[in-house]
Amino acid sequence: MRGLAATIVLVGLGGAAWASDDTTFRYAFQGELSGLDPYTLNETFSLGTLANVYEGLIRRGPDMEIIPGLAESWEVVDDTTWRFHLRRGVTFHNGNPFTADDVLFSAERVVSEGSDLGARIPPGAQFVKLDDYTVEVRLATPNPILHSEWDAWAIMDKEWAEENGGVAVTSASAETPNYAALHANGTGPFKVVSHEVGVKTVFEANEDWWNWGDRSFNIDRVEFTPIASDATRVAALLSGELDMAYPIPVQDIPRVSANPGTEVLTGPELRTIFLGFDQDRDELLYSDVKGTNPFKDVRVRKAVYLAINEDAIAAKIMRNLATPSALMISPSLYARSGEFERLPYDPEQAKALLAEAGYPDGFSVGMDCPNDRYVNDEQICQAVVAMLAGIGIDVELNAQPKAKFFGKVLASGGYDTSFYLLGWTAGSLDSHHVIFNLNTCRNADGTEGGAFNLGNYCNPEVDALGAKILVENDPVMRDQMIFDAFTIIHDEVSHVPLHQQGLAWGKAAGVALVQRPDNKLLFDYVKK
């Protein structure tokens, strides 16, 4: 899988006087870890951080390859039956044994109310316990990529959850978290020993981890501190207070690289940043247009697209650490991406399309944007506001920390948005993940269809193709169906793809770690 190889940097410890020489790894990220329930938020930072504590039936290695996790092996019994052989001798952090009962419990919990990860389990799938260490998954239809994103489906302890009132999932919009959102009990290489939302989370190595004897890390404690301010985060790294910080603002990469005790790791990320529209409601929640929804008109969506100068965003805001995209999937994951082209920047044509659609003077609309989730997210949104003003669309920007942003715009918040910026990584590394999750019709609460299709772009032809892609085993036929689906999505401007953002991690020179293109920091690859 060329193009997905992780950046692996090993530096001799002898020349690392700048970094702390103990076995505590201290790092910072721009956003906070809001809670410890691994089903609350389908967001890369939360999933990646909790993957150090909880584990899935599979894992992904440094090059994103699928490797055994809590399932040591599996086989496809027939077109609709998969059998997983569970790892024996595994215990949760509280000492409870891991068995098939925990897998069945987790399969029920992940599709329950409040979960943001329900799409991990196909509709109609039945999990059947054959014995304490064998589980069959019986499907309604074939699914050749069933387990491809199960590294991010954490298996939870049934007994612990039931004893502590943690069976219900704490949704992203919940005001009162339950026990599982405040405490963690996984099987992974690190335990959570303290968690103060917005302040600090401390992890300690789990010496009872099933893979302890083959571990590749040598740290025994991890301290995570959220630092929203770019300047403060970079200063803490340069001063030696941190062993690692991310993201490094693109304008600060030369300074961190030139500093004697620090280095910057850059590389491609699989995430696509894009704009989305409410195409569901008959009247937008946040607009001066009453009685109709301008975003239901493809001419208006196309006008927005034509008004966005993505080349300028990539060059000026992202300092060329971004690749403009015509699709909502990385070219590393879809070989035919080059057959699609972005719509050109053309504000005059955009104005003409708005007039043709009945909005010669434009209109106003509210826009939701995170300000601590993606690289330069608020600055990108501010640029979009200015560009759309040039064609008469007056955008009122609502930029918020990611916890509030996701709690508002996701299913748990009732899809409370008219226009938004979002980022997406195909968790399965497959085009179906993007087609289904972001572009298939959903119901009102997101329990059916594309739960992350926030604006509910809906075309039955795309739905039909998505369903066929999921079960098609012939690679040539499957590839053509993927191409057909992306063609419709592109032509109808279901969303406005912007770019694949680049990764920029800063670290102390004496620290070795793995930078995977999914932007997940895994402690079990860290050495000091």
TIPAMAR-414988 format. One line per 5 residues: number of its first residue (from 1); their letters; for each residue x, y, z of C-alpha. Coordinates in pm, whole numbers, padded with zeros to 5 digits. Each point is the difference from the previous one (the first is absolute). Last residue first. Example, Ala and Ser with C-alpha at 12.3 -4.5 7.8 and 13.67 -1.06 7.14 Angstrom:
2) sa) 01367/-00106/00714 | -00137/-00344/00066;
***
This chain:
528) kkvyd) 01272/00784/02493 | -00211/-00248/-00195 | -00359/00026/-00122 | -00163/-00267/-00220 | -00233/-00131/00273;
523) fllkn) -00114/00355/00063 | -00203/00020/-00320 | -00049/00349/-00141 | -00270/-00014/-00266 | 00031/00232/-00299;
518) dprqv) -00146/-00254/-00249 | 00319/00036/-00205 | 00200/-00172/00274 | 00277/00187/00176 | 00198/-00253/00203;
513) lavga) 00209/00100/00298 | 00359/00050/00112 | 00088/00272/00249 | 00349/00139/00046 | -00047/00294/-00235;
508) akgwa) -00304/00127/00187 | -00311/-00004/-00213 | -00211/00213/-00230 | -00271/-00155/-00214 | -00111/00147/-00331;
503) lgqqh) -00246/-00206/-00203 | -00135/00127/-00330 | -00359/00090/-00073 | -00182/-00172/-00282 | -00184/00281/-00170;
498) lpvhs) -00324/00187/-00066 | -00284/-00231/-00095 | -00330/00185/-00046 | -00290/-00229/00084 | -00274/-00182/-00193;
493) vedhi) 00114/00204/-00297 | -00241/-00179/-00238 | 00272/-00073/-00254 | 00250/-00117/00261 | -00246/-00225/00186;
488) itfad) -00123/-00146/-00328 | 00354/-00068/-00123 | 00102/-00138/00341 | -00278/-00258/-00023 | 00093/-00101/-00355;
483) fimqd) 00368/-00036/00093 | -00089/-00218/00300 | -00222/-00213/-00225 | 00286/-00037/-00248 | 00238/-00107/00275;
478) rmvpd) -00244/-00261/00127 | -00041/-00151/-00345 | 00376/-00027/-00041 | 00058/-00126/00356 | -00262/-00279/-00017;
473) nevli) -00105/-00052/00364 | -00304/00232/-00002 | -00182/00018/00336 | 00079/00356/00111 | 00018/00139/-00351;
468) kagla) -00357/-00115/-00067 | -00143/00187/00300 | 00196/00313/-00087 | -00120/-00017/-00360 | -00362/-00016/00113;
463) dvepn) 00048/00290/00241 | 00172/00204/-00271 | -00297/-00062/-00230 | -00242/00091/00280 | 00156/00349/00021;
458) cyngl) -00002/00177/00337 | 00223/00271/00143 | -00100/-00020/00364 | 00172/00313/00135 | 00190/-00192/00268;
453) nfagg) 00085/-00297/-00222 | 00183/-00132/00305 | -00273/-00256/00082 | -00011/-00123/-00358 | -00297/-00236/-00004;
448) etgda) -00209/-00103/00298 | 00044/00107/00362 | 00072/00355/-00108 | -00278/00159/00205 | -00208/00128/-00291;
443) nrctn) 00069/-00286/-00239 | 00303/-00010/-00226 | 00056/00013/-00375 | 00346/-00103/-00112 | 00285/00245/-00055;
438) lnfiv) 00220/00040/00308 | 00000/-00339/00172 | -00077/-00217/-00304 | 00211/00157/-00274 | 00288/00082/00232;
433) hhsdl) 00026/-00347/00155 | -00066/-00162/-00337 | 00319/00161/-00129 | 00218/-00224/00220 | 00266/00079/00259;
428) sgatw) -00244/-00148/00256 | 00018/00318/00206 | -00041/00222/-00304 | 00119/00322/00159 | -00239/00292/00016;
423) gllyf) 00021/00370/00081 | -00291/00239/00050 | -00097/00356/-00083 | -00363/00103/00031 | -00315/00146/-00151;
418) stdyg) -00355/-00016/00135 | 00066/-00165/00334 | -00177/-00168/00290 | 00033/-00360/-00111 | -00219/-00097/00298;
413) gsalv) 00277/00047/00254 | 00058/-00373/00048 | -00009/-00040/-00378 | 00301/00227/-00041 | -00001/00379/-00046;
408) kgffk) -00041/00131/00354 | 00194/-00244/00221 | 00268/-00008/-00269 | 00051/00377/00019 | -00024/00018/00378;
403) akpqa) 00270/-00262/00051 | 00198/00132/-00298 | 00051/00346/00143 | -00223/00252/-00180 | -00011/00207/-00317;
398) nlevd) -00346/00135/-00089 | 00051/00204/-00317 | -00280/00215/-00139 | 00027/-00032/-00378 | -00132/00265/-00239;
393) igiga) -00025/-00152/-00348 | 00032/00281/-00254 | 00263/-00145/-00235 | 00299/00166/00168 | -00147/-00070/00342;
388) lmavv) 00054/-00365/-00084 | 00374/00055/-00021 | 00015/00188/00332 | -00198/-00266/00188 | 00209/-00275/-00160;
383) aqciq) 00316/00174/00123 | -00142/00019/00352 | -00082/-00371/-00020 | 00356/-00082/-00100 | 00133/00215/00286;
378) ednvy) -00230/-00185/00241 | 00131/-00338/-00113 | 00369/00087/-00005 | 00089/-00371/00019 | -00309/-00182/00121;
373) rdnpc) -00165/-00029/00343 | 00049/00314/00206 | -00218/00268/-00157 | -00291/-00212/-00115 | -00232/00152/-00260;
368) dmgvs) -00373/00056/-00032 | -00125/00241/-00267 | -00313/00216/00012 | -00159/00115/-00325 | -00083/00327/-00171;
363) fgdpy) -00125/00049/-00354 | 00125/00099/-00347 | -00123/00304/-00185 | -00077/-00191/-00322 | -00146/-00289/00204;
358) gaeal) -00253/-00164/-00233 | 00197/-00306/-00114 | 00109/00180/-00317 | 00125/00289/00210 | 00203/-00239/00216;
353) lakaq) 00136/-00171/-00310 | 00109/00333/-00149 | 00171/00098/00324 | 00194/-00329/00000 | 00098/00051/-00364;
348) epdyp) 00152/00331/00102 | 00166/-00154/00307 | 00192/-00257/-00210 | 00246/-00220/00190 | -00001/-00312/-00212;
343) lrefe) -00204/-00310/00093 | 00242/-00259/00130 | 00096/-00276/-00239 | -00078/-00371/00001 | 00190/-00266/-00196;
338) gsray) 00296/00042/00236 | -00200/-00157/00283 | 00003/-00330/-00190 | 00243/-00173/00239 | -00206/00061/00311;
333) lspsi) 00165/-00027/00342 | 00321/00194/-00060 | -00205/00248/-00205 | -00162/00094/00333 | -00378/-00001/00012;
328) mlasp) -00258/00275/-00013 | 00063/00064/-00368 | 00142/00287/-00206 | 00277/00067/00249 | 00251/00278/00059;
323) talnr) 00312/-00140/00173 | 00100/00164/00326 | 00323/00106/00170 | 00047/00270/-00265 | 00011/00275/00263;
318) mikaa) -00344/-00116/00122 | -00147/00349/00017 | 00180/00156/-00294 | 00069/-00281/-00247 | -00275/-00251/00076;
313) iaden) -00262/00269/00059 | 00106/00184/-00316 | -00023/-00318/-00206 | -00339/-00063/00158 | -00148/00319/-00142;
308) ialyv) -00360/-00067/00100 | -00262/00188/-00205 | -00042/-00282/-00250 | -00098/-00242/00280 | -00255/00241/00144;
303) akrvr) -00149/00049/-00346 | -00017/-00377/-00046 | -00205/-00032/00318 | -00228/00277/-00122 | -00043/-00161/-00343;
298) vdkfp) -00064/-00337/00165 | -00314/00144/00159 | -00085/-00163/00335 | 00250/00245/00148 | -00241/00291/-00055;
293) ntgkv) -00248/-00140/00252 | -00351/00144/-00026 | -00265/00176/00205 | 00232/00264/00137 | 00343/00104/-00121;
288) dsyll) 00160/00214/00273 | 00200/-00301/00111 | 00081/-00216/00304 | -00244/-00286/00042 | -00033/-00050/-00374;
283) edrdq) -00350/-00056/-00136 | -00123/-00318/-00168 | 00252/-00191/00209 | 00213/-00268/-00161 | 00266/00161/-00219;
278) dfglf) 00191/00148/00296 | 00336/00068/-00164 | 00351/-00136/00046 | 00351/00137/-00039 | 00308/-00221/-00020;
273) itrle) 00329/-00101/00162 | 00128/-00338/-00115 | 00197/-00218/00241 | 00249/-00256/-00129 | 00296/00201/00122;
268) pgtlv) 00319/00054/-00194 | 00326/00052/00188 | 00189/00234/00225 | 00210/-00082/00305 | 00152/00305/00164;
263) etgpn) 00312/-00012/00217 | 00108/00146/00332 | 00314/00049/00211 | 00211/00229/-00216 | -00292/00219/-00123;
258) asvrp) 00010/00033/-00377 | -00282/-00248/-00056 | -00222/00170/00258 | 00060/00339/-00161 | -00050/-00129/-00357;
253) idqvp) -00329/-00174/00096 | -00146/00307/00173 | -00197/00138/-00295 | -00158/-00339/-00060 | -00136/-00011/00352;
248) ipyam) 00137/-00307/00181 | -00287/-00239/00057 | 00101/-00144/00228 | 00243/-00003/00288 | 00264/-00248/00119;
243) dlegs) 00249/-00038/00283 | -00138/00300/00182 | 00149/00236/00258 | 00319/00018/-00209 | -00020/00372/-00064;
238) llaav) -00064/-00047/-00372 | -00292/-00235/00067 | -00162/00232/00253 | 00047/00295/-00236 | -00171/-00190/-00282;
233) rtads) -00306/-00072/00214 | -00015/00354/00134 | 00017/00153/-00346 | -00259/-00236/-00145 | -00242/00073/00284;
228) aiptf) -00238/-00291/00060 | 00229/-00190/00234 | -00148/-00332/00114 | 00237/-00179/00240 | 00076/-00370/-00028;
223) evrdi) 00233/-00169/00248 | 00128/-00347/-00084 | 00172/-00237/00242 | 00203/-00320/-00036 | 00197/00075/-00314;
218) nfsrd) 00210/-00271/-00167 | -00213/-00081/-00304 | 00038/-00292/-00244 | -00198/-00255/00200 | 00066/-00366/-00070;
213) gwnww) -00015/-00126/00359 | -00285/00235/00088 | -00227/-00135/-00275 | -00278/-00123/00231 | 00018/00319/00205;
208) denae) 00052/-00080/00368 | 00278/00259/00030 | -00249/00271/-00096 | 00199/00320/-00051 | -00137/00306/00175;
203) fvtkv) -00223/00273/-00141 | -00065/00352/00123 | -00261/00238/-00141 | 00036/00373/00055 | -00197/00325/00008;
198) gvehs) -00290/00025/-00245 | -00178/-00294/00156 | 00191/-00124/00303 | 00084/-00368/-00038 | 00212/-00210/00232;
193) vvkfp) 00149/-00349/00000 | -00098/-00099/-00355 | 00163/-00332/-00079 | 00241/-00070/-00287 | 00082/-00307/-00212;
188) gtgna) -00364/-00080/-00075 | -00259/-00225/00165 | -00243/00276/00090 | -00152/00142/00315 | -00055/00375/-00017;
183) hlaay) -00166/00248/00234 | -00181/00332/-00051 | -00199/-00078/-00314 | -00062/-00357/00113 | -00150/00123/00327;
178) nptea) -00262/00221/-00165 | 00038/00350/-00137 | -00259/00268/00082 | -00045/00268/-00266 | -00038/-00246/-00286;
173) sastv) 00065/00143/-00348 | 00277/-00245/-00095 | -00208/-00292/00123 | 00088/-00189/00318 | -00064/-00361/-00094;
168) avggn) -00223/-00204/00230 | 00159/-00309/00156 | 00217/00198/00241 | -00201/-00039/00316 | 00297/-00131/00197;
163) eeawe) -00078/-00370/00033 | -00135/-00028/-00355 | 00299/00171/-00158 | 00251/-00202/00203 | -00170/-00332/-00080;
158) kdmia) -00022/00071/-00373 | 00363/00113/-00033 | 00034/00203/-00317 | 00135/-00081/-00346 | 00100/00315/-00184;
153) wadwe) -00110/00040/-00359 | 00284/00210/-00146 | 00207/-00301/-00109 | -00329/-00129/-00134 | 00028/00213/-00310;
148) shlip) 00085/-00273/-00253 | -00194/-00274/00177 | -00293/-00031/-00241 | 00188/00088/-00318 | -00124/-00288/-00219;
143) nptal) -00361/00044/00117 | -00251/-00253/-00126 | -00365/00063/00096 | -00211/-00054/00314 | 00313/-00086/00194;
138) rvevt) 00083/-00265/00255 | 00294/00093/00219 | 00134/-00304/00179 | 00182/00022/00330 | 00250/-00244/00149;
133) yddlk) 00182/00036/00332 | -00266/-00068/00262 | -00185/-00237/-00233 | -00209/00028/-00316 | -00121/00349/00095;
128) vfqag) -00211/00149/-00278 | 00018/00358/-00120 | -00283/00077/-00241 | 00034/00263/-00271 | -00331/00145/-00120;
123) ppira) 00139/00344/-00071 | 00380/-00005/-00032 | 00197/00073/00320 | 00257/00281/-00005 | -00277/00233/-00116;
118) gldsg) -00115/00037/00360 | 00309/00196/00097 | -00151/00322/00136 | -00182/-00184/00277 | -00276/00191/00177;
113) esvvr) -00266/-00265/-00050 | 00143/-00348/-00053 | 00203/-00126/-00298 | 00329/-00013/00192 | -00170/-00149/00307;
108) easfl) -00134/-00310/-00172 | 00332/-00090/-00163 | 00180/00082/00325 | -00217/-00247/00194 | 00061/-00272/-00260;
103) vddat) 00375/00064/00011 | 00004/00005/00381 | -00187/-00332/00015 | 00262/-00151/-00231 | 00258/00027/00276;
98) fpngn) 00244/00245/00162 | 00078/-00086/00362 | -00060/00262/00271 | 00321/00129/00157 | -00098/00366/00034;
93) hftvg) 00212/00091/-00303 | -00180/-00256/-00212 | 00155/-00343/-00030 | 00122/-00202/-00297 | 00091/-00366/00055;
88) rrlhf) -00151/-00121/-00324 | -00019/00200/-00323 | -00329/-00038/-00179 | -00061/-00211/-00308 | -00229/00190/-00235;
83) rwttd) -00233/-00169/-00249 | -00154/00189/-00292 | -00324/-00104/-00164 | -00181/00158/-00295 | 00195/-00121/-00303;
78) dvvew) 00118/-00315/00178 | 00229/-00092/00287 | 00213/00313/-00036 | 00288/-00050/00239 | 00141/00160/00312;
73) sealg) 00315/00007/00211 | 00142/00137/00326 | -00313/00201/00069 | 00081/00250/00273 | 00237/00153/-00250;
68) piiem) 00128/-00175/-00309 | 00156/00214/-00276 | -00153/00219/-00271 | 00263/00211/-00179 | 00002/00374/00065;
63) dpgrr) 00375/00023/-00062 | 00082/00021/00372 | -00245/-00282/00081 | -00376/00001/00015 | -00178/-00200/00268;
58) ilgey) -00283/-00252/-00013 | -00257/-00117/00254 | 00020/00346/00145 | 00198/00136/00292 | -00057/00249/00280;
53) vnalt) 00263/00205/00181 | 00239/00113/-00271 | -00291/-00004/-00244 | -00154/00267/00226 | 00240/00258/-00139;
48) glsft) -00060/-00100/-00360 | -00377/-00008/00033 | -00011/00340/00170 | 00242/00158/-00247 | -00163/-00160/-00304;
43) enlty) -00360/00090/00076 | -00291/-00242/00009 | -00110/00128/00340 | -00182/-00165/00288 | 00086/-00365/-00064;
38) pdlgs) 00344/-00004/00168 | -00142/00139/00327 | 00297/00183/00152 | -00118/00357/-00037 | 00084/00342/-00139;
33) legqf) 00360/-00063/-00097 | 00092/00359/-00068 | 00113/00174/-00316 | 00328/00146/-00128 | 00206/-00302/00104;
28) ayrft) 00273/-00023/00260 | 00260/-00256/00101 | 00198/-00127/00295 | 00161/-00345/-00007 | 00125/-00115/00338;
23) tddsa) 00288/-00248/-00010 | 00265/00244/00117 | 00258/00179/-00215 | -00195/00319/-00057 | 00066/00137/-00349;
18) waagg) 00278/00251/-00064 | 00280/-00238/00095 | -00095/-00223/-00290 | 00336/-00074/-00156 | 00050/-00338/00169;
13) lgvlv) -00357/-00113/-00062 | 00073/-00082/-00362 | -00287/00105/-00225 | -00248/-00232/-00161 | -00255/00156/-00233;
8) itaal) -00276/-00202/-00161 | -00225/00183/-00244 | -00278/-00240/-00079 | -00041/-00155/-00342 | -00332/00088/-00159;
3) grm) 00133/00114/-00338 | 00065/-00349/-00127 | -00244/-00262/00122;
***
